């Protein structure tokens, strides 16, 4: 069976198709303008949008099984003439998604916790409503009436927004965060879709990569001084930055310190990631360069799964690494897990959270498995057994309750395409230990200058309600050879 989605407004097609995929996980969904040859068991959703006069939009969703019409759904709604063109476009698209959602709900007999939302940042909707002065109960009603978000998820969004808002009060166009990408890992995980290289394949490029990285930072840090730009947080991610050897890692940290060390930043994160890339010498180096927050990411505490996903370490090494890191008194240590790794169920989830609860990290991030096209997992799906959407929800609940038991509250959330069970990624923190960088980047509240291969800078223009992106090339060799071009991309968008 195939499913086809068409729309008379081309810019709606992809989001409408994403919504259909959420109702039919594992089924191929294609967008098409002209659908001619179909099989008897294929499903077709045709979405028609028509403007009547100046202020009326008419939307129709037709549902076909093969060539036979199975249903027709219709809506007319009036536009507020005081809205901007951008707001009108968003409203029309959301109404189309809502009508399609209602059709899908009736056809399948299912409802989705996130309703018709397909975007990755649902909390932004709540911030926008709070900015307009709406009370919580009104926001809850809007999230259901306009998006069909469940009461549980709506309450979660509001709770997260309330944690975040004090951090955003002092945002200013001249206050930014800095991200440095080290797209290198010791091995490639089964589920990974990031454009990272393994250390054995790119070791000969690392010194030149660090030189290019420093050149990019040097130009932009000088601009920051000239324009009075302040850095609120620093984040070195990847990849796994600690895959570098001590000498290479020190070069990166020295470059960061040279160009950003005098800035009044509040948080400095380095993703340690894998315990097999960490030792006391590297931890001492991080501490000496004033790193305040690190990540030690088990993904799971089950050795069988660790081996399956391509990790070169055991759960016992994660525990040892965590205790070793605690000796250096970092302000915050984060741990990541993934819901729905191949072969895992509630038993494995309970074991993982039981071990993590004993360690008592300051931050705990729960990711839902998303099978991306660029991952090795996508190429061999039939070789693995995955949790059902219902089981994935149960596993998420186990981690959620574990986080609450550790005294944490949810503080940021985002979603991705192709997530198991149509769920979410959610970060928990001990109160006052929330990651500033995570909140700022996920809510598009602050400009992020990003350095390194595959890094994407994001320029936020709050007065215009506009965001521009400046991506660096993904390939390490290309990045080194085209570093001047990468710098120029940023300079064109800088204030």
N, C-alpha and C positions, 0 to 999 in steps of 0.2 A: 504494500500500500504506500502511495505517495500522497502528500497534501500540498495543494497549491494555494497561494494567497495572492490576490491581485488588488490593486488600489488605483483609483483614478488620480490620486495625489501621490506622485512617486516617492516623495520624501517620507511618507508614512509607512511604506511597504515593509521595511526591515523591522520596525518595532511591532507592527501587526503580526509579522511572521514569528517574532520572538514570543509573543503572547500565545500564539497557536502551539509553538513548541513546548511551552510550559504545560499545556493540557495534554499533549501527546509526546511524552518523553521517549526518545529512541526512534521516533518515526521521522523520516526525511521530509522536511518542509521546504518548499521552493517558492520563491517569488517569481511572478510572471505577469506580463501584460496581456499576452494573447495565449489562451489555453485551448488547444485544439484536440490533440489525441490524449485521451485518458482511459484508464482501465475501469472496469465496473466497480472496483473497491476503492478507487481513489476518492479523496475528499477535496472539495474546492470551496474556498471562501472568497467571494467577490465583494469588495467594499467600494461603494460609490459615494462621492461627496459632491454636493451641488450647492452653490450659493443662490439664494432667491432674494432678489432686491438687494438692499444694502446691509441688512442686519440679520438675515435668516440663513442658517446652514441646515441643509437636509442631508442626512446620512442614511444609507441603506446597506445592510449586510445580507447577501444571499448565500445559502449553503446548499451545495450539491453533493450527491453521492454518485460518482460517475457522471452521467448526463441527466440524472433525475433530480429535480428540485426538491429539496427536503425542508426548506424553511426560509422565511424572509423576515428580516427585522428592520424596523424603521424608526427614525427619530428626527424631529425638527427642534432646533433650539435657537434662541435669540442672542445675538452678540451685543455686548456692551460697547457702544460707540466710543466710550472714553478710554478704552484699552489701547495700548500701543500695538503696532503691527506684530511685534514679536509675541506679545501676550495673546493676541487674537489667534496667531498661528498655533501656539501651544495649546490654547483652549480647544480649538477645533480638532487638533490631533488627539488630545486626551478624551474628548467626547466620542471620537471614532473608536478609540481603544476600549472605552467603557461599553459601547454598544456591542462590539465584537466579543468582549468578555461575557456579557450577559447571554449572547447567543451560544458561546462555548459552554457556559455553565449549564444552560438548559439542555444542550446536546449531549454532554458527557455525564451530567448528574454530579459533577465535581465543583468545588469552589477552591480557590487558591488563597492562602493566608495573605499574600501580598497583592491580591486583587489584580487589577490591570496594570500595575506598575511593572515596567521592564527596565527602568533606568538603574544605574549603579549606586546612586546617592539619594535614597528616599528621605533621609533626614533633612535634605535641603528644602523640601516642601514644607516641613514643620517650621524650620527657621524663617522661611518667607511669611508664613501665616503669623508667627509670633512677632515678626517685625511690623506687621500691620496691626498688632494689638489684639488679636483674637484670643479669647480665653480657652483654656484647655478643653472644656467640654465641647465648645464650638469646633475646635480643631479635630477632635475625635469624630464628630459628626461629618465634617468635610472629608476626612480621610475615608470614611465609609461611603458617603453619598457620591463623591466624585471619583473614587478610585477602588472602592470595594475592599479596602484593607481591613483585615479582621481587627476586632477590638484589642486582642493581645498584642499584635504587631504595632497597632497605632499607639497604644500605651507605651510600648518599648521605644518607639521613635520620640515621643514626647519626653520620656525620662532621659534619653540620651541627649536630646537638645538642651535640656535644663542643666545637665552636667557641663556641656560645651560652652554655653553662652558666656559665662564669666571669663573664659579664656579669649573670647573674641571681642570683648568690650574695648580693649586698647589697640585693636588692629588699626593700621594706618598704611596708606599706599607706600610709604617709605620704610615699612617694616616687612622683611622677607624671611624665608627659610632657605637653607642651602642643602642640596642633595648631591652626594658624590657616589657614582656607580662603579663598582668593581665587578664586572660581569664574568666572574671566574669562579668555578667550583672544583672541588676535588674529584667528584664524579657527578654524572647527570642523573637526577632522580627520575623514576618512571613517569611521574605525573607532571614533571616540569615542562612549561611551555615558554619560559623566559629565554631571551637570546643570550645565553651564557655559554662560555667555553670551558672545557676541563683544563686543569692546570698543566697536564702533560702535553696538551696540544698547542698551548699558547705561551708557554714559559719563555720562549725566545723573544716574545713581543712585550713582555711586562715592563722592562726598563723604559722602552720608548713610549709605552702607554702612559706611564707615570709622568714622563716629561711633557707629553701632550696635555695630560690632565692638569699639570701645574701651570702650563701656559694659558690654558682656558681660564683657570681660577685667577691667575695674576691679572689678566686684562679686566675681568669683571670685578675683582676686589678693589682695583684702583678706581674703577667707575663708581663703586659703592662709596668710597671715601669722598670722591668729588661731589656726589649728589646727596650725601648725608643719609645713605641707606643703611639701616641697622639690620643685623641678622638675629632673629629670635631663636632659631634652632638649627642644629647641624645634624645630618643623617648620612652615614656611610653604609650603603646597602649593596645588593647585588642580585644574583650570585651570592658568594660567601666571601666577604673581604678577608676573613682570617685564613682563607686558603693560601694567601700570600705567605712567603717565608718571613722571618722576623726582620730581615734587612729591607725587603720590599715593603712590608707593612709600615716600618718606621719611616721610609721615604714618603709614603702617602700621608701619614699622620704629621710629619714635619711640614709638608707642603700645605696641608690644611691649617696647621698652627701659624705658619708664616703669613698666610693670606687672610685668615679669618679669626685668628687667635685673639686679636685685640677687640673684636666685636663683643657687645654686651649680651651674648647669647645665654639662654636659660637652660638649654638642654642639648646634649651632644650624644647621639646614639651611634653605636657600631653593631651591625648584625654579626654576631659570632656564629650563629646558625648551628653548624655541626660540632659536636664535642671532639671529633677526631681532628679538627683543625685548631683546637685551642690547647694552650699549655700555660704554665705559670709565667713564662717569659713574655708571651704575647699579652696576657692579662695585665702584667706589670707595666708593659709598654702602653696599653690603653689607659691605664690609671695615670701614668706619668704625663700623658698628653691631655689630661683633664676630661676624658670621656666619662659621662655621668650615667649612661644607660646602655645596656647590652642585651642582646637576644641570644638565648640558647634554645634551639628549636627541636624538640624531639619528634614532632609530628605524630608519634605513637610511642608507647612504652612496651610494645610487644615485639620481641626479637624476630619472630617469624615474619612479621610484616616489614620490619626494617630491612631484612635481607631481601624480601620480595621487591621493595621499591628502590633498591640500589644504594642503600646506605652502608658505608663501610665502618659501622660501629654498632655496639650493642646498647641496650637500655641502661645497663649498669654503668657504662661510660658517661651517659648523660647525667646520671645522679652524681657521679664523681666530679664531673666538670662543673656542675652547679655548685656543689659545696666548695670547690676550689675558687670559683668566682666570688662567692660570698666573703671569702677571706680578704678580698681587696676592697670591700665596702663601697661598691658602686651604689648610686642613689636608687637605681631601679634595675631589676632583671626581668625580662619578658620571656615567656615560653609559648610556643605555637603548637597546636595540634590540628589534625585534619579529620573531619568527619567523613566516613565512607570510603576509607582506603580499601583496596581489594582484600576480600576475605574477612573483613572485620564486621562485628556486630556489637550488641549491647555488652556482652561479656568482655570484649577487648576494650570497649570504651570505659567500662567501670574500672578495669585494671589500670588503664592509663591515668584516669583522674585520681585514683587512690594514691598512686605514686607521686603525682604532682602536688596533691594536697599536703603530703608530708614535707615536700620541699618548700612550699609557701612562697612562690614567686610574687613579685609586685604587680606584674601585668600578666595576663593570660589571654591569648588570642585564639579563637576557634574558627578555623576555616572549613568551609564545605568543599568537598572534592568537586572540581570542575574539570571535565575532560575536554581539553583544548586540542585544536587541530595540530599544533606544533609539538605535542608531547608524544613520547614513545607509547604511552598508554593508549592513545587514540588509534595507533596502528595495529594494536593487538587486543582489542576489547574482548573478543570472544575467548581469550585465554584466561580471563579472570572472572571471579564471582563478586558481584557488587550488592550492597544493601539495597533493598527496595526503598522507594521514597518514604513509606511509613516507618520503616526501620531507621532510616537516616534521621527522621524527626525525633524518634526515641533516643537515639545516640546524642543528638544535639541537646536534648533535655537533660541527659545525664551530665554533660559538660557544663550546662547552664547552672544546674543545681550545685555542682562542685565549685564553680566560681563564687556563687553566693555564699557557700559554706566557708570559703576562704576569706570572707569579708569584703568581696569585690562588688563593684557595680558596673554595668555596661556603660562604655563611654564613647565608642564609635562603631559604626556599622557601614558596610557596603555590600553590594551584590555584584555578581558576575554572570556572564552567559554560561549556559550549559551546566549549571550547578545542580548537584544531586538533590532531588526533592524540592527544587525551586526555592531553596532556602537562602541563607545569608552568611557572610563572614562578620564576626562580632568580636570586639575587643573589650576585655574587662580589666579593671584596675582597682587597687586599693585606693580609697579616696585621697586626693592630692598627689597621687602617683601617675596620673593620666599622662600619656605622651602628647606633648604639644604638637609635634610634627604630624603625627597621625591625624589629629583632629583638624589641623589647618589644611592639610592636603585633601582629605576626604570630603570636606565641606566646601572646597573651593573658596576659602575665606582669605587666602593670602597668596601672594606671588611666591613661586618656588623657582629658584635658579638651580638648574640641574646640570651636572658636569659628568663627562665620561661617555663612553659608547652606550647607545640605547637609552640614554637619559633624556627625559622630556621636560623641558622647562615650561612653566605655566605662568602666564602673566595675567593677573587679575586687575580689571579696571572697574572698581565698585561703583563709581558715579555713572558709568555707562552701562552697567550690568553686563559686561562683556568679558570674555576670557579668550586669550590667544595662546597658542602652543608653539614651541620651537623645539622640534625633535632633533636629537643628534643621530647620526647614522648608527646602525646596530653592530656592524662588523668592526672588530677591534682594529684590524689593519687599515680599513677605510677611515676610521676615526683618526688614527695617527696621521694619515696622509692628507686628510681634509680638515685638519684642526682649525685653520684660519677661517674656513667656511662656517664651521660650527660656531665660532666666536661671533662672526658677522650676523648669523641668524639671531643671536641674543641681542646684540647691539641695536638691531633694527626695531626691536619691540620694547626696549627699555625706556619706559617713561618718556 
